[in-house]
Amino acid sequence: MLAVPDARLDEVPAAVVVGANGVEWSGVVDQLRQRLAGFKIPRAIYKATELPVTATNRVQRATLREWIASGRLERVL
């Protein structure tokens, strides 16, 4: 999960997933709605082949935001 810019709310949550082919994303979001508060539900889900990580194996969220802004990641929901 990471925050992406939004015109109305400033930032909204988004998710980036790896290796999830053939998934029904609306069903996944329905399951998340049953378990999470509304403000934690991702407004967008993007599919990536890999996650960029640092030398200490932390996900580089800034790089993911750049990939989303440039259209490098496929939006699935």
MMTF fields as JSON, N, C-alpha, C and O atoms, coordinates in Angstrom:
{
  "mmtfVersion": "1.0.0",
  "mmtfProducer": "UNKNOWN",
  "numBonds": 307,
  "numAtoms": 308,
  "numGroups": 77,
  "numChains": 1,
  "numModels": 1,
  "chainsPerModel": [1],
  "groupsPerChain": [77],
  "chainIdList": ["A"],
  "bondAtomList": [4, 2, 8, 6, 12, 10, 16, 14, 20, 18, 24, 22, 28, 26, 32, 30, 36, 34, 40, 38, 44, 42, 48, 46, 52, 50, 56, 54, 60, 58, 64, 62, 68, 66, 72, 70, 76, 74, 80, 78, 84, 82, 88, 86, 92, 90, 96, 94, 100, 98, 104, 102, 108, 106, 112, 110, 116, 114, 120, 118, 124, 122, 128, 126, 132, 130, 136, 134, 140, 138, 144, 142, 148, 146, 152, 150, 156, 154, 160, 158, 164, 162, 168, 166, 172, 170, 176, 174, 180, 178, 184, 182, 188, 186, 192, 190, 196, 194, 200, 198, 204, 202, 208, 206, 212, 210, 216, 214, 220, 218, 224, 222, 228, 226, 232, 230, 236, 234, 240, 238, 244, 242, 248, 246, 252, 250, 256, 254, 260, 258, 264, 262, 268, 266, 272, 270, 276, 274, 280, 278, 284, 282, 288, 286, 292, 290, 296, 294, 300, 298, 304, 302],
  "bondOrderList": [1, 1, 1, 1, 1, 1, 1, 1, 1, 1, 1, 1, 1, 1, 1, 1, 1, 1, 1, 1, 1, 1, 1, 1, 1, 1, 1, 1, 1, 1, 1, 1, 1, 1, 1, 1, 1, 1, 1, 1, 1, 1, 1, 1, 1, 1, 1, 1, 1, 1, 1, 1, 1, 1, 1, 1, 1, 1, 1, 1, 1, 1, 1, 1, 1, 1, 1, 1, 1, 1, 1, 1, 1, 1, 1, 1],
  "groupList": [{"groupName": "MET", "atomNameList": ["N", "CA", "C", "O"], "elementList": ["N", "C", "C", "O"], "formalChargeList": [0, 0, 0, 0], "bondAtomList": [1, 0, 2, 1, 3, 2], "bondOrderList": [1, 1, 2], "singleLetterCode": "M", "chemCompType": "L-PEPTIDE LINKING"}, {"groupName": "LEU", "atomNameList": ["N", "CA", "C", "O"], "elementList": ["N", "C", "C", "O"], "formalChargeList": [0, 0, 0, 0], "bondAtomList": [1, 0, 2, 1, 3, 2], "bondOrderList": [1, 1, 2], "singleLetterCode": "L", "chemCompType": "L-PEPTIDE LINKING"}, {"groupName": "ALA", "atomNameList": ["N", "CA", "C", "O"], "elementList": ["N", "C", "C", "O"], "formalChargeList": [0, 0, 0, 0], "bondAtomList": [1, 0, 2, 1, 3, 2], "bondOrderList": [1, 1, 2], "singleLetterCode": "A", "chemCompType": "L-PEPTIDE LINKING"}, {"groupName": "VAL", "atomNameList": ["N", "CA", "C", "O"], "elementList": ["N", "C", "C", "O"], "formalChargeList": [0, 0, 0, 0], "bondAtomList": [1, 0, 2, 1, 3, 2], "bondOrderList": [1, 1, 2], "singleLetterCode": "V", "chemCompType": "L-PEPTIDE LINKING"}, {"groupName": "PRO", "atomNameList": ["N", "CA", "C", "O"], "elementList": ["N", "C", "C", "O"], "formalChargeList": [0, 0, 0, 0], "bondAtomList": [1, 0, 2, 1, 3, 2], "bondOrderList": [1, 1, 2], "singleLetterCode": "P", "chemCompType": "L-PEPTIDE LINKING"}, {"groupName": "ASP", "atomNameList": ["N", "CA", "C", "O"], "elementList": ["N", "C", "C", "O"], "formalChargeList": [0, 0, 0, 0], "bondAtomList": [1, 0, 2, 1, 3, 2], "bondOrderList": [1, 1, 2], "singleLetterCode": "D", "chemCompType": "L-PEPTIDE LINKING"}, {"groupName": "ARG", "atomNameList": ["N", "CA", "C", "O"], "elementList": ["N", "C", "C", "O"], "formalChargeList": [0, 0, 0, 0], "bondAtomList": [1, 0, 2, 1, 3, 2], "bondOrderList": [1, 1, 2], "singleLetterCode": "R", "chemCompType": "L-PEPTIDE LINKING"}, {"groupName": "GLU", "atomNameList": ["N", "CA", "C", "O"], "elementList": ["N", "C", "C", "O"], "formalChargeList": [0, 0, 0, 0], "bondAtomList": [1, 0, 2, 1, 3, 2], "bondOrderList": [1, 1, 2], "singleLetterCode": "E", "chemCompType": "L-PEPTIDE LINKING"}, {"groupName": "GLY", "atomNameList": ["N", "CA", "C", "O"], "elementList": ["N", "C", "C", "O"], "formalChargeList": [0, 0, 0, 0], "bondAtomList": [1, 0, 2, 1, 3, 2], "bondOrderList": [1, 1, 2], "singleLetterCode": "G", "chemCompType": "PEPTIDE LINKING"}, {"groupName": "ASN", "atomNameList": ["N", "CA", "C", "O"], "elementList": ["N", "C", "C", "O"], "formalChargeList": [0, 0, 0, 0], "bondAtomList": [1, 0, 2, 1, 3, 2], "bondOrderList": [1, 1, 2], "singleLetterCode": "N", "chemCompType": "L-PEPTIDE LINKING"}, {"groupName": "TRP", "atomNameList": ["N", "CA", "C", "O"], "elementList": ["N", "C", "C", "O"], "formalChargeList": [0, 0, 0, 0], "bondAtomList": [1, 0, 2, 1, 3, 2], "bondOrderList": [1, 1, 2], "singleLetterCode": "W", "chemCompType": "L-PEPTIDE LINKING"}, {"groupName": "SER", "atomNameList": ["N", "CA", "C", "O"], "elementList": ["N", "C", "C", "O"], "formalChargeList": [0, 0, 0, 0], "bondAtomList": [1, 0, 2, 1, 3, 2], "bondOrderList": [1, 1, 2], "singleLetterCode": "S", "chemCompType": "L-PEPTIDE LINKING"}, {"groupName": "GLN", "atomNameList": ["N", "CA", "C", "O"], "elementList": ["N", "C", "C", "O"], "formalChargeList": [0, 0, 0, 0], "bondAtomList": [1, 0, 2, 1, 3, 2], "bondOrderList": [1, 1, 2], "singleLetterCode": "Q", "chemCompType": "L-PEPTIDE LINKING"}, {"groupName": "PHE", "atomNameList": ["N", "CA", "C", "O"], "elementList": ["N", "C", "C", "O"], "formalChargeList": [0, 0, 0, 0], "bondAtomList": [1, 0, 2, 1, 3, 2], "bondOrderList": [1, 1, 2], "singleLetterCode": "F", "chemCompType": "L-PEPTIDE LINKING"}, {"groupName": "LYS", "atomNameList": ["N", "CA", "C", "O"], "elementList": ["N", "C", "C", "O"], "formalChargeList": [0, 0, 0, 0], "bondAtomList": [1, 0, 2, 1, 3, 2], "bondOrderList": [1, 1, 2], "singleLetterCode": "K", "chemCompType": "L-PEPTIDE LINKING"}, {"groupName": "ILE", "atomNameList": ["N", "CA", "C", "O"], "elementList": ["N", "C", "C", "O"], "formalChargeList": [0, 0, 0, 0], "bondAtomList": [1, 0, 2, 1, 3, 2], "bondOrderList": [1, 1, 2], "singleLetterCode": "I", "chemCompType": "L-PEPTIDE LINKING"}, {"groupName": "TYR", "atomNameList": ["N", "CA", "C", "O"], "elementList": ["N", "C", "C", "O"], "formalChargeList": [0, 0, 0, 0], "bondAtomList": [1, 0, 2, 1, 3, 2], "bondOrderList": [1, 1, 2], "singleLetterCode": "Y", "chemCompType": "L-PEPTIDE LINKING"}, {"groupName": "THR", "atomNameList": ["N", "CA", "C", "O"], "elementList": ["N", "C", "C", "O"], "formalChargeList": [0, 0, 0, 0], "bondAtomList": [1, 0, 2, 1, 3, 2], "bondOrderList": [1, 1, 2], "singleLetterCode": "T", "chemCompType": "L-PEPTIDE LINKING"}],
  "groupTypeList": [0, 1, 2, 3, 4, 5, 2, 6, 1, 5, 7, 3, 4, 2, 2, 3, 3, 3, 8, 2, 9, 8, 3, 7, 10, 11, 8, 3, 3, 5, 12, 1, 6, 12, 6, 1, 2, 8, 13, 14, 15, 4, 6, 2, 15, 16, 14, 2, 17, 7, 1, 4, 3, 17, 2, 17, 9, 6, 3, 12, 6, 2, 17, 1, 6, 7, 10, 15, 2, 11, 8, 6, 1, 7, 6, 3, 1],
  "groupIdList": [1, 2, 3, 4, 5, 6, 7, 8, 9, 10, 11, 12, 13, 14, 15, 16, 17, 18, 19, 20, 21, 22, 23, 24, 25, 26, 27, 28, 29, 30, 31, 32, 33, 34, 35, 36, 37, 38, 39, 40, 41, 42, 43, 44, 45, 46, 47, 48, 49, 50, 51, 52, 53, 54, 55, 56, 57, 58, 59, 60, 61, 62, 63, 64, 65, 66, 67, 68, 69, 70, 71, 72, 73, 74, 75, 76, 77],
  "secStructList": [7, 3, 3, 3, 3, 3, 6, 6, 6, 3, 3, 3, 3, 3, 3, 3, 3, 3, 1, 7, 6, 6, 7, 7, 2, 2, 2, 2, 2, 2, 2, 2, 2, 2, 2, 1, 7, 4, 4, 4, 1, 7, 1, 3, 3, 3, 3, 3, 1, 7, 7, 7, 5, 7, 6, 6, 1, 7, 5, 7, 2, 2, 2, 2, 2, 2, 2, 2, 2, 2, 6, 7, 1, 3, 3, 7, 7],
  "xCoordList": [0.847, 0.0, 0.884, 1.957, 0.405, 1.082, 0.058, -1.055, 0.437, -0.449, -0.125, 1.041, -1.174, -1.012, -1.799, -2.794, -1.369, -2.054, -3.504, -3.838, -4.352, -5.759, -6.165, -5.8, -6.916, -7.297, -8.2, -8.062, -9.11, -10.076, -9.584, -9.774, -8.946, -8.574, -7.086, -6.641, -6.323, -4.883, -4.145, -3.306, -4.428, -3.827, -4.853, -5.694, -4.766, -5.633, -4.776, -3.713, -5.226, -4.44, -4.549, -5.592, -3.443, -3.394, -2.574, -1.762, -2.796, -2.06, -1.333, -1.832, -0.152, 0.608, 0.815, 1.347, 0.387, 0.494, 1.42, 1.555, 2.046, 2.956, 2.451, 2.112, 2.403, 2.072, 0.653, 0.426, -0.296, -1.699, -2.464, -3.234, -2.247, -2.94, -4.254, -4.331, -5.29, -6.58, -7.366, -8.229, -7.095, -7.788, -8.994, -8.909, -10.103, -11.291, -11.134, -11.372, -10.74, -10.37, -11.562, -11.415, -12.732, -13.902, -14.213, -14.654, -13.993, -14.192, -13.18, -13.506, -11.948, -10.904, -11.274, -11.148, -11.725, -12.104, -13.304, -13.373, -14.243, -15.387, -14.929, -15.451, -13.961, -13.425, -12.695, -12.786, -11.977, -11.29, -12.298, -12.054, -13.416, -14.445, -15.006, -15.43, -15.014, -15.521, -14.531, -14.922, -13.241, -12.213, -11.57, -11.042, -11.607, -10.906, -11.864, -12.989, -11.402, -12.159, -12.181, -11.267, -13.197, -13.383, -12.216, -11.9, -11.563, -10.461, -9.201, -8.258, -9.171, -8.015, -8.16, -7.199, -9.325, -9.571, -8.836, -8.988, -8.043, -7.331, -8.296, -9.232, -8.063, -8.897, -8.452, -9.204, -7.229, -6.688, -5.77, -5.11, -5.738, -4.83, -4.043, -4.612, -2.728, -1.832, -1.102, -0.822, -0.795, -0.085, 1.336, 1.545, 2.314, 3.722, 4.366, 3.881, 5.458, 6.196, 7.126, 7.435, 7.576, 8.439, 8.333, 7.896, 8.731, 8.746, 10.179, 11.103, 10.373, 11.719, 12.069, 11.286, 13.225, 13.628, 15.004, 15.793, 15.271, 16.576, 17.534, 17.168, 18.751, 19.749, 19.345, 19.808, 18.487, 18.024, 16.634, 15.949, 16.224, 14.95, 13.706, 12.697, 13.768, 12.574, 12.014, 12.767, 10.708, 10.075, 10.274, 10.074, 10.667, 10.876, 9.542, 9.207, 8.801, 7.476, 7.542, 6.652, 8.57, 8.709, 8.859, 8.303, 9.604, 9.766, 8.437, 8.115, 7.662, 6.348, 5.441, 4.702, 5.476, 4.67, 5.071, 4.212, 6.372, 6.851, 6.362, 5.936, 6.422, 5.954, 4.468, 4.032, 3.685, 2.249, 1.998, 1.183, 2.689, 2.505, 2.903, 2.279, 3.93, 4.397, 3.631, 3.852, 2.73, 1.946, 2.671, 2.246, 3.742, 4.524, 3.812, 4.043, 2.952, 2.225, 0.804, 0.185, 0.311, -1.043, -2.048, -1.92, -3.05, -4.105, -5.156, -5.713, -5.426, -6.398, -7.723, -8.716, -7.752, -9.002, -8.913, -9.86],
  "yCoordList": [-1.18, 0.0, 1.232, 1.255, 2.257, 3.534, 4.606, 4.317, 5.843, 6.973, 7.547, 7.73, 7.83, 8.46, 9.764, 9.881, 10.745, 12.038, 11.928, 11.104, 12.782, 12.849, 14.311, 15.064, 14.72, 16.127, 16.6, 17.728, 15.757, 16.174, 15.952, 16.81, 14.801, 14.436, 14.582, 14.197, 15.121, 15.291, 13.98, 13.913, 12.931, 11.618, 10.534, 10.691, 9.433, 8.28, 7.018, 7.015, 5.939, 4.7, 3.973, 3.978, 3.354, 2.505, 1.271, 1.29, 0.216, -1.027, -1.412, -1.195, -1.984, -2.54, -4.016, -4.374, -4.869, -6.312, -6.917, -6.402, -8.013, -8.732, -10.162, -10.822, -10.632, -12.03, -12.419, -13.507, -11.588, -11.906, -11.893, -10.972, -12.909, -13.015, -13.753, -14.72, -13.295, -13.965, -13.743, -14.555, -12.68, -12.387, -11.5, -10.576, -11.769, -10.916, -9.796, -10.013, -8.615, -7.53, -6.961, -6.52, -6.96, -6.442, -7.331, -6.831, -8.624, -9.535, -9.299, -9.386, -9.001, -8.706, -7.448, -7.412, -6.424, -5.17, -5.394, -4.809, -6.229, -6.548, -7.212, -6.906, -8.114, -8.755, -7.741, -7.804, -6.816, -5.778, -4.885, -4.472, -4.587, -3.742, -4.387, -3.685, -5.716, -6.422, -6.374, -6.523, -6.165, -6.249, -4.916, -4.777, -3.932, -2.676, -1.499, -1.554, -0.448, 0.801, 1.383, 1.13, 2.145, 2.678, 3.484, 3.406, 4.263, 5.097, 4.29, 4.825, 3.02, 2.172, 1.341, 0.697, 1.344, 0.576, 1.25, 2.456, 0.501, 1.125, 1.629, 0.927, 2.84, 3.415, 2.933, 3.021, 2.425, 1.898, 0.731, 0.716, -0.25, -1.382, -1.477, -1.476, -1.56, -1.642, -2.975, -3.524, -3.49, -4.75, -4.466, -3.705, -5.09, -4.925, -6.293, -7.28, -6.345, -7.605, -7.816, -8.953, -6.718, -6.787, -5.482, -4.468, -5.51, -4.31, -3.796, -4.582, -2.488, -1.949, -1.94, -1.46, -2.461, -2.531, -1.909, -1.799, -1.507, -0.958, -2.102, -3.273, -1.759, -2.776, -3.559, -4.681, -2.973, -3.654, -4.268, -4.565, -4.456, -5.09, -4.337, -4.956, -3.021, -2.218, -1.735, -1.367, -1.741, -1.317, 0.185, 0.969, 0.569, 1.982, 2.573, 2.51, 3.135, 3.666, 4.873, 5.062, 5.687, 6.85, 6.399, 7.021, 5.326, 4.791, 4.257, 4.444, 3.595, 3.112, 4.266, 4.161, 5.374, 6.549, 7.091, 7.478, 7.12, 7.582, 6.657, 7.123, 5.349, 4.386, 4.566, 4.469, 4.828, 5.046, 6.321, 6.327, 7.395, 8.675, 8.592, 9.232, 7.813, 7.726, 6.691, 6.578, 5.93, 4.934, 3.618, 2.805, 3.402, 2.171, 0.946, -0.176, 1.153, 0.054, -0.03, 0.991, -1.237, -1.459, -1.347, -2.015, -0.49, -0.351, -1.426, -1.529, -2.224, -3.307, -2.993, -3.682, -1.961, -1.516, -0.045, 0.534],
  "zCoordList": [0.0, 0.0, 0.0, 0.603, -0.693, -0.714, -1.008, -1.448, -0.762, -1.019, -2.389, -2.74, -3.163, -4.468, -4.468, -3.753, -5.257, -5.282, -5.758, -6.609, -5.185, -5.561, -5.571, -4.669, -6.581, -6.717, -5.579, -5.107, -5.141, -4.123, -2.706, -1.844, -2.448, -1.082, -0.779, 0.302, -1.698, -1.578, -1.811, -2.71, -1.031, -1.219, -0.903, -0.017, -1.644, -1.396, -1.432, -2.052, -0.772, -0.781, -2.12, -2.774, -2.5, -3.692, -3.34, -2.414, -4.081, -3.853, -5.131, -6.235, -4.965, -6.086, -5.777, -4.727, -6.705, -6.503, -7.552, -8.662, -7.175, -8.071, -8.23, -7.248, -9.469, -9.721, -9.401, -8.871, -9.696, -9.433, -10.751, -11.023, -11.554, -12.839, -12.656, -11.898, -13.352, -13.304, -12.029, -11.693, -11.321, -10.062, -10.341, -11.151, -9.687, -9.776, -8.743, -7.555, -9.185, -8.271, -7.524, -6.384, -8.134, -7.41, -6.204, -5.169, -6.324, -5.197, -4.092, -2.908, -4.486, -3.495, -2.716, -1.492, -3.419, -2.752, -1.836, -0.755, -2.251, -1.383, -0.089, 0.983, -0.179, 1.022, 1.905, 3.13, 1.287, 2.065, 2.788, 3.921, 2.151, 2.781, 4.039, 4.957, 4.092, 5.266, 6.424, 7.582, 6.117, 7.152, 7.526, 8.629, 6.623, 6.858, 6.941, 6.445, 7.571, 7.59, 6.177, 5.391, 5.854, 4.511, 3.986, 2.799, 4.851, 4.386, 4.078, 3.496, 4.457, 4.189, 2.911, 2.488, 2.3, 1.078, -0.078, -0.274, -0.846, -1.964, -3.03, -3.413, -3.501, -4.556, -5.928, -6.899, -6.005, -7.255, -6.924, -5.885, -7.829, -7.699, -8.999, -10.091, -8.86, -10.015, -9.986, -8.92, -11.182, -11.306, -11.783, -12.727, -11.115, -11.47, -11.617, -11.065, -12.363, -12.499, -11.322, -10.965, -10.716, -9.538, -8.769, -9.312, -7.511, -6.686, -6.584, -6.373, -6.731, -6.548, -5.06, -4.24, -4.717, -3.318, -3.126, -4.065, -1.897, -1.534, -1.231, -1.33, -0.865, -0.509, 0.74, 0.947, 1.567, 2.782, 2.601, 3.579, 1.344, 0.98, 1.432, 1.768, 1.445, 1.708, 0.372, -0.53, 0.255, -0.995, -1.181, -0.254, -2.383, -2.71, -3.174, -4.356, -2.253, -2.564, -3.486, -4.315, -3.358, -4.247, -5.696, -6.601, -5.918, -7.264, -7.788, -8.961, -6.929, -7.341, -7.724, -8.702, -6.973, -7.325, -8.69, -9.482, -8.968, -10.274, -11.384, -12.44, -11.148, -12.148, -12.422, -13.569, -11.376, -11.545, -12.34, -13.263, -11.988, -12.668, -14.143, -14.99, -14.451, -15.834, -16.655, -17.86, -16.017, -16.726, -16.943, -17.764, -16.232, -16.39, -15.805, -16.257, -14.805, -14.183, -14.759, -15.059, -14.903, -15.416, -14.274, -13.248, -14.471, -13.467, -13.704, -14.797, -12.682, -12.812, -12.141, -12.378, -11.307, -10.678, -10.377, -9.845]
}
